[in-house]
Amino acid sequence: MSKIRSLLAATDFSDDARQAVLRAAFLAAEQEAQLGVLHVMSGRSLNFMRELFKLSSDADTKLIDDAKRMLDELVDDVAEKTKLTAVRQVRVGDVVNEIISASGQADMLVLGARGLNPLRDLLLGTTAENLLRKCKCPILVNKRPPHGPYQRVIVPVDLSPHSIAALRTAVQVAPRAGITIVHAFDVPFEGKLWLAGVEEQEIHRYRIQARLDAQEKIGTLMQNLDNTSFRLHAIIEHGDAARVILEQEEAASPDLIVIGKHGQSVVGELLLGSVTRHVLSNARCDVLVVNE
């Protein structure tokens, strides 16, 4: 990933979104990048409120002015904590489309894990899923109150180009953090081997070879990251990728997971990879989804 020059934080003024803006400010300060903070007022919701409450013709202007005031208060509060002044804007329209449009020139989009609905529900097809599916830049989903730069990072890799890009992004985003590479492997068609009556000892031999192959590939990857090997180490486990990743999160207590959007299981741009979706829904720490 090239140098981060600009970040965009989207907020709906919920507590989680406010935390996300603060995290974006910490990142922007660390990266010496520009920060933009965006609030989108749903045009559909404005129309609904206008009709339901029989609002006057100048009601939209008052609501927009109120949103601008709240955004100013939020950005000023963040500036006191981080010494970073953000560019702020309020838009009216379709929430997803406006955020996508505003993030077109950003190197990263930062969101809160919960707005009106928990992330677990949002990932089933509404705002967050649409943003994760359509946005071209990496998306950071903030889940914890930030207290400074990231210190411990997990990067799941399946050795596809997507996961390699995730590792390079982690090195850029967390320049002083310890980074744990997590790789989950299996033996191709292992289930069918068991059904075919292949002896356990032979299957175990296949597992050993698969682990050795993974160790060699990850070792080569680490060597190619230039002066970062001193803060990288790898964990290679046999089993389901999502389970292995979340078990390592439990064991290592990272403050960030950086993961590719699809990995080797990509079928197209229609859906998030199943592992990425599972990690987003269940991880307790922040998750950065890399779209490369």
GIVEN-V706840 format. One record per pair of residues at least 12 apart in sequence whose ideal C-beta (glycine too) atoms are under 10 Angstrom apart, sorted by sequence separation. I is the first residue (numbers start at 1). J is the second residue. If there is no record, write none. Layout:
i = <I/I>
j = <J/J>
This chain:
i = <9/24/25/74/75/76/99/115/155/167/222/235/245/261/262/263/277/9/11/24/46/47/50/75/89/115/128/155/190/193/221/235/260/262/263/276/9/10/21/46/49/74/114/153/155/167/218/245/259/262/276/9/71/113/155/166/219/260/261/7/8/9/21/72/111/112/154/155/187/190/218/235/259/260/261/273/7/20/21/43/46/71/111/153/187/189/190/218/235/259/272/7/9/45/46/71/72/123/153/163/187/188/218/241/9/41/71/122/155/163/187/215/257/7/8/17/68/70/95/111/150/153/163/186/187/190/214/259/7/68/69/111/153/186/187/215/259/6/17/41/68/109/119/152/185/187/188/214/241/257/269/4/5/41/67/109/150/151/187/214/241/257/4/7/66/67/111/119/149/150/153/154/155/156/157/159/186/187/212/214/241/259/6/39/41/65/67/149/150/151/152/153/154/155/156/157/158/185/211/4/5/7/8/9/10/11/13/41/64/109/149/150/151/152/153/154/155/156/157/158/159/185/210/211/257/4/5/6/7/8/9/10/11/12/40/63/64/108/109/114/138/149/150/151/152/153/154/155/156/157/158/211/256/257/262/3/4/5/6/7/8/9/10/11/12/39/64/99/103/109/110/111/113/114/138/149/150/152/153/154/155/156/183/185/210/257/258/259/261/262/3/4/5/6/7/8/9/10/11/12/39/63/106/108/109/110/111/112/113/114/150/185/254/255/256/257/258/259/260/261/262/3/4/6/7/8/9/10/12/96/100/106/107/108/109/110/111/112/113/184/185/208/245/249/254/255/256/257/258/259/260/261/262/39/95/96/99/100/103/104/106/107/108/109/110/111/112/113/138/183/207/242/244/245/253/254/255/256/257/258/259/260/261/39/60/95/96/99/103/104/105/106/108/109/110/183/241/242/243/246/253/254/256/257/258/260/38/96/97/103/104/140/241/242/245/246/249/250/252/37/96/100/103/138/183/241/242/245/249/250/37/39/95/96/99/100/138/183/240/241/242/243/249/94/95/99/100/103/182/242/246/249/37/96/97/100/181/241/242/245/246/37/96/183/240/241/245/246/249/36/96/242/35/181/242/37/181/242/35/179/35/46/179/35/45/46/38/43/190/35/37/38/39/40/41/43/44/179/21/25/28/34/35/36/37/38/39/40/41/42/43/44/45/33/34/35/36/37/38/39/40/41/42/43/44/167/180/181/183/184/185/187/22/26/30/32/34/35/36/37/38/39/40/41/42/43/178/179/180/181/182/183/184/185/186/21/25/29/34/35/36/37/38/39/40/42/168/175/178/179/180/181/182/183/184/185/186/13/21/24/25/28/29/30/40/41/159/167/171/177/178/179/180/181/182/183/184/185/186/22/23/26/27/29/40/43/159/167/170/171/176/178/179/180/181/182/184/186/18/21/22/25/26/28/39/40/42/158/168/171/175/184/185/13/17/21/25/27/40/41/157/164/167/168/171/174/184/13/24/25/26/28/40/159/163/167/170/183/184/11/18/22/25/39/40/159/182/184/185/11/13/18/22/24/25/38/157/164/168/171/184/13/21/25/38/40/108/157/159/164/167/171/183/184/24/40/159/170/182/183/11/38/182/184/11/38/82/108/157/184/9/21/38/81/107/108/167/182/9/36/182/36/182/38/180/9/36/180/36/182/34/35/38/180/34/180/182/33/34/36/37/33/178/180/33/35/179/182/31/178/9/11/31/155/157/177/179/180/182/8/153/177/7/8/153/155/156/157/177/179/28/174/6/8/27/154/174/28/174/12/27/158/173/24/157/174/10/24/25/156/173/24/156/170/172/23/24/40/170/171/10/22/23/156/170/10/20/21/23/156/169/170/20/21/155/168/169/8/19/20/21/154/166/167/169/184/10/20/154/156/166/10/17/19/20/156/165/166/167/8/17/18/19/20/154/166/8/16/17/19/20/154/163/165/166/7/8/16/17/163/164/165/6/8/9/15/16/17/154/162/163/166/8/14/16/17/154/162/6/7/8/9/10/11/12/13/14/15/16/153/154/155/161/162/163/5/6/7/8/9/10/11/12/14/15/152/154/160/162/163/5/6/7/8/9/10/11/14/152/153/154/155/156/157/158/161/162/163/4/5/6/7/8/9/10/12/13/14/16/151/152/153/154/155/156/157/158/160/161/162/4/5/7/8/9/12/16/151/152/153/154/155/156/157/160/161/162/3/4/11/12/150/151/152/153/154/155/156/158/159/160/162/2/10/150/151/153/154/155/158/159/160/1/149/150/157/158/160/1/148/149/156/158/147/150/146/166/144/162/143/144/27/143/160/142/143/162/174/12/27/158/173/24/140/141/10/23/158/173/24/30/140/170/23/27/30/156/169/20/22/23/26/29/30/138/156/169/170/10/20/21/23/25/26/169/20/23/24/26/27/139/166/168/19/20/22/23/26/27/138/156/166/167/169/18/19/22/23/26/166/168/16/17/19/21/22/154/165/166/16/19/20/135/164/165/166/8/16/18/19/23/163/165/16/133/162/164/8/10/16/132/154/162/163/7/15/162/6/7/9/154/161/153/4/7/9/152/153/154/155/4/134/150/153/155/133/150/1/133/143/133/150/132/133/141/132/143/144/146/31/139/143/144/31/129/141/143/144/30/129/142/143/30/31/128/132/141/142/143/30/132/141/142/27/30/125/140/141/142/27/140/141/129/132/139/140/141/123/139/140/138/139/140/129/138/139/128/138/139/123/124/137/138/123/135/137/138/123/136/137/135/136/123/124/132/134/122/123/131/133/122/132/120/121/119/120/119/120/118/119/1/119/1/4/1/2/1/113/1/4/113/119/1/3/4/1/2/113/1/113/1/113/113/110/110/108/109/108/23/23/20/19/1/1>
j = <21/36/37/86/87/88/111/127/167/179/234/247/257/273/274/275/289/22/24/37/59/60/63/88/102/128/141/168/203/206/234/248/273/275/276/289/23/24/35/60/63/88/128/167/169/181/232/259/273/276/290/24/86/128/170/181/234/275/276/23/24/25/37/88/127/128/170/171/203/206/234/251/275/276/277/289/24/37/38/60/63/88/128/170/204/206/207/235/252/276/289/25/27/63/64/89/90/141/171/181/205/206/236/259/28/60/90/141/174/182/206/234/276/27/28/37/88/90/115/131/170/173/183/206/207/210/234/279/28/89/90/132/174/207/208/236/280/28/39/63/90/131/141/174/207/209/210/236/263/279/291/27/28/64/90/132/173/174/210/237/264/280/28/31/90/91/135/143/173/174/177/178/179/180/181/183/210/211/236/238/265/283/31/64/66/90/92/174/175/176/177/178/179/180/181/182/183/210/236/30/31/33/34/35/36/37/39/67/90/135/175/176/177/178/179/180/181/182/183/184/185/211/236/237/283/31/32/33/34/35/36/37/38/39/67/90/91/135/136/141/165/176/177/178/179/180/181/182/183/184/185/238/283/284/289/31/32/33/34/35/36/37/38/39/40/67/92/127/131/137/138/139/141/142/166/177/178/180/181/182/183/184/211/213/238/285/286/287/289/290/32/33/34/35/36/37/38/39/40/41/68/92/135/137/138/139/140/141/142/143/179/214/283/284/285/286/287/288/289/290/291/33/34/36/37/38/39/40/42/126/130/136/137/138/139/140/141/142/143/214/215/238/275/279/284/285/286/287/288/289/290/291/292/70/126/127/130/131/134/135/137/138/139/140/141/142/143/144/169/214/238/273/275/276/284/285/286/287/288/289/290/291/292/71/92/127/128/131/135/136/137/138/140/141/142/215/273/274/275/278/285/286/288/289/290/292/71/129/130/136/137/173/274/275/278/279/282/283/285/71/130/134/137/172/217/275/276/279/283/284/72/74/130/131/134/135/173/218/275/276/277/278/284/130/131/135/136/139/218/278/282/285/74/133/134/137/218/278/279/282/283/75/134/221/278/279/283/284/287/75/135/281/75/221/282/78/222/283/78/222/79/92/225/82/92/93/86/91/238/84/86/87/88/89/90/92/93/228/71/75/78/84/85/86/87/88/89/90/91/92/93/94/95/84/85/86/87/88/89/90/91/92/93/94/95/218/231/232/234/235/236/238/74/78/82/84/86/87/88/89/90/91/92/93/94/95/230/231/232/233/234/235/236/237/238/74/78/82/87/88/89/90/91/92/93/95/221/228/231/232/233/234/235/236/237/238/239/67/75/78/79/82/83/84/94/95/213/221/225/231/232/233/234/235/236/237/238/239/240/77/78/81/82/84/95/98/214/222/225/226/231/233/234/235/236/237/239/241/74/77/78/81/82/84/95/96/98/214/224/227/231/240/241/70/74/78/82/84/97/98/214/221/224/225/228/231/241/71/82/83/84/86/98/217/221/225/228/241/242/70/77/81/84/98/99/218/241/243/244/71/73/78/82/84/85/98/217/224/228/231/244/74/82/86/99/101/169/218/220/225/228/232/244/245/86/102/221/232/244/245/74/101/245/247/75/102/146/172/221/248/74/86/103/146/172/173/232/247/75/102/248/103/249/106/248/78/105/249/106/252/105/106/109/251/106/252/254/106/107/109/110/107/252/254/108/110/254/257/107/254/86/88/108/232/234/254/256/257/259/86/231/255/86/87/232/234/235/236/256/258/108/254/87/89/108/235/255/110/256/95/110/241/256/108/241/258/95/109/110/241/258/110/242/256/258/110/111/127/257/258/98/110/111/244/258/99/109/110/112/245/258/259/110/111/245/258/259/99/110/111/112/245/257/258/260/275/102/112/246/248/258/103/110/112/113/249/258/259/260/102/111/112/113/114/248/260/103/111/112/114/115/249/258/260/261/103/104/112/113/259/260/261/103/105/106/112/113/114/251/259/260/263/106/112/114/115/252/260/105/106/107/108/109/110/111/112/113/114/115/252/253/254/260/261/262/105/106/107/108/109/110/111/112/114/115/252/254/260/262/263/106/107/108/109/110/111/112/115/253/254/255/256/257/258/259/262/263/264/106/107/108/109/110/111/112/114/115/116/118/253/254/255/256/257/258/259/260/262/263/264/107/108/110/111/112/115/119/254/255/256/257/258/259/260/263/264/265/107/108/115/116/254/255/256/257/258/259/260/262/263/264/266/107/115/255/256/258/259/260/263/264/265/107/255/256/263/264/266/108/255/256/263/265/255/258/255/276/255/273/255/256/140/256/273/256/257/276/288/127/142/273/288/140/256/257/127/140/275/290/142/148/258/288/142/146/149/275/288/140/142/143/146/149/150/258/276/289/290/131/141/142/144/146/147/290/142/145/146/148/149/261/288/290/142/143/145/146/149/150/261/279/289/290/292/142/143/146/147/150/290/292/141/142/144/146/147/279/290/291/142/145/146/261/290/291/292/135/143/145/146/150/290/292/144/261/290/292/137/139/145/261/283/291/292/137/145/292/137/138/140/285/292/285/137/140/142/285/286/287/288/138/269/285/288/290/269/286/138/270/280/271/288/271/272/280/272/283/284/286/172/280/284/285/173/271/283/285/286/173/272/285/286/174/175/272/276/285/286/287/175/277/286/287/173/176/271/286/287/288/174/287/288/277/280/287/288/289/272/288/289/288/289/290/280/289/290/280/290/291/276/277/290/291/277/289/291/292/278/291/292/291/292/280/281/289/291/280/281/289/291/281/291/280/281/280/281/281/282/281/282/165/283/166/169/167/168/168/280/169/172/281/287/170/172/173/171/172/283/172/284/173/286/287/286/288/288/289/290/256/286/286/286/290/292>
